[in-house]
Amino acid sequence: MSNKFIHLNLHSQYSIVDSTIRIPQLMERCIENKMPAITLTDQNNVFGMVKFYRKAIEYGIKPIIGSDIFIADEDDISRNDHLIILCANNIGYKNLTKLITRAWLDGQTRYGPRFHKHWFTKKSCEGLIALSAGLKGDVGKSLINDHHDLAARQLDFWLELFDDRFYIELNRTNRPSEENYIQMALLLAHDYKVPVVASNDVRFLNSSDYESHEARVCINEGLILSDPSRPKIYSNQQYLKNSLDMHNLFEDIPESLSNTLEIAKRCNLDLKLGESFLPIFSVPGNQTTNSYLLEESERSLNTKLQKLPKETLIKPEKYKARLEEELGVINNMGFSSYFLIVSDFIDWAKNNNIPVGPGRGSGAGSLVAYVLGITNLDPLQHDLLFERFL
């Protein structure tokens, strides 16, 4: 990557409260500006991840996935600190999604989902890179309020978790206190030997999009766009600046630019999209799920055959041939674990007095499902087709 800067903090339309950026247009702009990589860090979510990842790959751009997460202030639930989390690899992606899921399930407040610091452990931070989120992060807020000892303790907390994967984020977007913060942040970074990284905290694509962005913010906040007294927390500089613009902004702190490249190189998430990832059933001994499904199906079929009415016109050989045919299809499609799992929870339900239906839809056409107890309809007796199922 020969370019001098990579954007590492960017919200899209999936941060519905504060961004107007649409992913296709974002990729087109990245191509225009010859950006080799781009990051998506939406608020407390990865809703746009699949679309973003696919489009980036389509355009030959390296996608970096992350999130701008809100960490609860334990003393005042209406307040929060930000932290930018990036996925360095697939382990990091799994850890990020677990943390986000926990926030949406267990961290809900009237202000939206919140993360809690005690959720973060070395294990849950594995594979993740963190940026301090500038003036919106806990370290930045403490610095600007002259609570330097507190800022140092907060930095220690994150360094213990992320080690060399924690960066102090710097912004120059013409918002109040940024320069004061940068000077203090540089001193803190020097004392603790922590790398700094430049960011433009991007919320819209072009400088001319500022008004439409503000309209979106006002809709969310219930404010009037033309009200001169309304609070303005964004600036007209938070657009997707090119590498030259960012270089001009941070030419006095060159390491903050080069570190964006370093982080981009460290982020190598490889998503497998369009594939099914079914859970694996735990089988005894050295068996595979295929061999265990075969064993269980044949054993159960023999039990069923012994109970067949003598007057039936269907011979046991036909059942065995049908079972062999179905198992071949099931195993070739990688569904052996699926059948074993469904059989297991159906069996559990029956043993715990939970009503279970006899079968519905095309699944009733499967002999394997019948012999495993998933359904209660003999597909051969009722002339049902397995091909309608799989």
N, C-alpha and C positions, 0 to 999 in steps of 0.2 A: 504494500500500500504506500504509494509515493506521495499521496496528498498529505497536507499538513494538519488536517483536522477532520474528526469524525464526530457528528452529533450523537450524544449519549443520553440526552434527556429530552424526550419529545412526546407530546400528547397528540392523539388523533381524535376523530369524531367519536371514538368509543370512550373518551373522557367527555361525556356529554355536557358537562357543566362548564368546560373552559377551553374547548378546542374546536376549530372548524376544519381541521386538516382531513382530507379524504385520501385513502391509501393509494388509489391509482394515480392521482395527481402528484402525490408525494414522490412516487417512484419516477415519474416523468421529470420532476424537478431534480431529483438525484442524478439522473442521466445527464440532464443539461449542465449540471455543475460538476460532473465527473466525480461523483462521490462513490467510493468503492464499497462503503458500508453505511448502514443507517439503523437507528435504534427506535424501538417502540416501548414507551414506558407509561402506559395509561394508568389512570388513578385506580388503585386497588383492584385491578382486573387485568386479564389477558384476553378479553373478549375478541379483540381484533387480530389475535396472534396468527390464526390459520390463514386468513386473507392476506395479512402483511407478509408472512413467511413465503407463501406461494408467489405473490407478486414480486417480491424481492428476488427470489430465485429465477423467476421468469425474465426479469430485467438484468440479470447477472450482477446483482448487488448482494453483498453479504448482509443477512438479517441478524440483528441482535435483539433478543427478546428480554424484556424486563417489566418492571412496574414501579410506579411512584406510590409508595405505600404510606398510610397515615397511622402513626403510632400514638396511641392514646396518652394524654396527660392524666396520670392516675389521680391527680388532685382536682382536676376540672375537666369533665368529660366533653365540654364544648370546645376545648383546645386540643391541638394535636401537633406533633412534629412529623416532618416528612423524612423519608429515606428512599433513595433510588436504588433498586435492586436489579442486577443484571444476571442473566444465566450464562455462566461460563461453559457449561456442558449439560448433558442430559440429567445428571444427578441434581444439578442446580435447578433445572426446570421442574423436576419432581418436587424438590423441596419448596420452591416458590409456590407451586400450585397447592401444596399442602397448607402452607401458611395463609394463602389467600382464601382457601376454602374454610379454614378455621376462623378467619376474620369475619367472613360472611355468615358463618353458622353460630359462632360463639362470641363474636366481638361486635354485634350489632348495637348501635345506639340511635337515638333520634337524629343524629347527624350523619349516619351511615356507618359502614363497617370500620372497625378500628383494630389495629394490632396491639399487642402488649409485649413489653420488653422481655418479660420472663418466658415468653414463647421461644425466644431466640437462644439456641444452644449451638455449640460447635457442630453438632451433627446436622441440625436443621439449616445451618448456614453453609454446609459443604457444597462446593460447586457454584457458589454465588459470589458476585462482586458487588460491593456497596459504594455508593457515592453519598456524601454527607448532606446533599440537598441545599447547600448554600445557606442563605438566610432563613430558609424554612425548616432547616434541620435543627436538632437540639443543640449541637455544637455551635452553629451559627447564631442562634438566638441567645445563647449564653454569652458569646463573645461580644455581640453588639450591645448587650446590657451590662457589660463590664464584669461579668461573673466568670472570670478567667479560671479560677480553681474548679468551678463546676464544669466548664467547658473541657478542661483537662481530664476530669473524671469521666465525663461522657465519652470523650475520645478513647480513653483507656478501655471502657466497656466494649466499644465496637472493635477496637484492635484485638482484644482478647478473643472475640468471635471470628473476625475476618482475617486477622494477621496482615499479610501483605496484599490483601484483596480489598482494603478499605482506602478510599481516596477522599480528600477534602475538595469539595466542588466550589468553583469560583464562577460568578456571573457578572457580566457587565452589560446591563440592559437599561441603564438610565433610571433605575429605581432607587429610592432613598436608601442611604447607608451602605450601599454596595462597596464603595471604595474603602470606607472605614473598616468594613468587615474583611475585605481582601487583605489589608495590611496586617490585621490581627491574625487572620487565618494563616498567612505566610509565616509569621513568627511562630505560631503554634506548630505548623507543619515542620518547620526547621528544628524546633526543640525536640519533637517526637519522631523526626525522620519519616514523616508520612508524606506520600506523594500528593500533589495537587493536580486538579484536572479542570479544564475550561469547559463551560457549557453555556448555551444560550437559552435554556429553559423554554424550548420552542412550543408555541401554542397555535400559530397560524402560518400559512405558507408564504405569503407575500406581505410586504410592509403595508400595502394598500388594503389588506384584509383586517386591519386593526378594528375598524368601526363595526364590521359584521361580527367580529369576535366579541367585542364589547356588548353588542346587542344580545348575543347568546348568553353572556355572563349575566346581563340584567334580567333576562327571562328566568334564569335559574334562581337569582337572588331576589326577584320580585322588586327590582329597582327600575327607575325611569332613566332611559339613556340620556335624555337632554338635561337631567338634573345636575347642575354644576356642583352640588354639594355631595353627590354620591361618592362613596369610597372607590378608589381606583387602585387595584393591586397588581395590574398588569401594565406593561409599557408597549409602545408601538415598535419597540426593537425586538420583540420576541418572535421573530419570523425565522424562516430557514435561511440563514445567511450562508454564503459560500465560504470556501476555505480561506480565500484572500481577506474577506471581511473579518473573519474570526482571527486570522493572523494579525491583522492591523490592530484589533482590539487587545490582543494579549501578547504583542511582540516583546513586551517587557518581562513576560513570564513564559519563556519559550517551552519550559518543561511541562507547563499546563496544556500546551498544544500537542507535544509529542506523546504525552501520556494518553491522549485520546486514541492514538494509533496503537499504543501498547495494550490498552484495554480491548480494543477491537480485535487484536490478534489473540487475546486470551479467551475471547468468547467464541466458542465453536459448538453451538447447539445443532444437533442433527436430528430433525424431526422426521418421523416416518408417517406421512399423511396418506390417507386413502387405504390404509391397511387395518385389518381387524386384529385386536390383541385380546384374545379370550383368556380368562384365568385358567391356570393349570390345576387339575385335580390331583390331590396327593394320593398316590397309589402305593400299595405295600411292596416291600422287597425291592427287587431289581426290575420290576415290570415297568412297561411304558403304559401310557394311558390307552393306547391302541390295543395292546395285548390284554390289559385288564378289562376293557370294555368287551372284547371278544369273549373272555372267560366268563364274565358276569352274564352276558347275553346268552351264551350257550347253556350255562347252568340254569338260568331262569326259563329258557325255552324248553328244556327237558322237563322241568317241573310243570310247565303249562301243557305240554304234550301228554303227560300222564293223566291230565284231567279232561282231555278232549272227549266229547261224547262219542261213543262207539259208532253211532250212526252218521258221523260227519263224513262228507265226501272228499274232504281235503286231506291228502296224505301227509305224514310227517316230513317226507322228503321235500315237499313243496315249501313247507315252513323253513326248513333248513337252507334251501336254496335262496329263499327270499331274505333270510337273515344274513346270509353270506353276501348277497348283493348289496343290501343296505349298509352293512358294516364297511364294505369297500368304498362306497360313496362317502360315508361319514368320516372315515379315517383319511381319505384323500383330501377332503375339504378342511381337515384339521378341527373337526367338531367333536372328537371323542371326549375331551374334558367337559364340553358343554352338556352332553348327554349324562355323563356321570354326576355332574353337579346338580342338574335338574332332578335326576333320580334320587339323589341324596336328600335334597330339601323336600321333595314330595313324600319320601319315606318318613322323614322327620315330622312333617305335618300330620300324616296319618297316625303316627304313634303318639301324637300330642293332641288328639281329638280336634284337629283343625279340618274343616270340611274341604274336600278336594273333588273337583268335578271329574267326570269320566273322560274328558278330552274335548277340545274344540278346534275348529279350523283344520288346516291341512296336516297338522301334527298327528291327528288321529289316524292318518294313513301310514304311520311308521310302525313296523313290527318290533323294531328295537325299543321304541318308546313303550310299546305294549308289554313286552316281556320284562322290561325294567320297572314296570309299575307306574310309569309316568302317565299313561292313559289306561283306560279300562275297556277299550274297544278292540276286538280282534279284527285287524284290517283285512285279513284273508276271508274271514266269515262274512264280512260286509262288503267285500269286493272294493276296497279303498286303495287308491294309488299312492305309493310312496313318492313318485315323481312330482306330485303337486306340492310336496313338502320341501324336498331338497333336489 
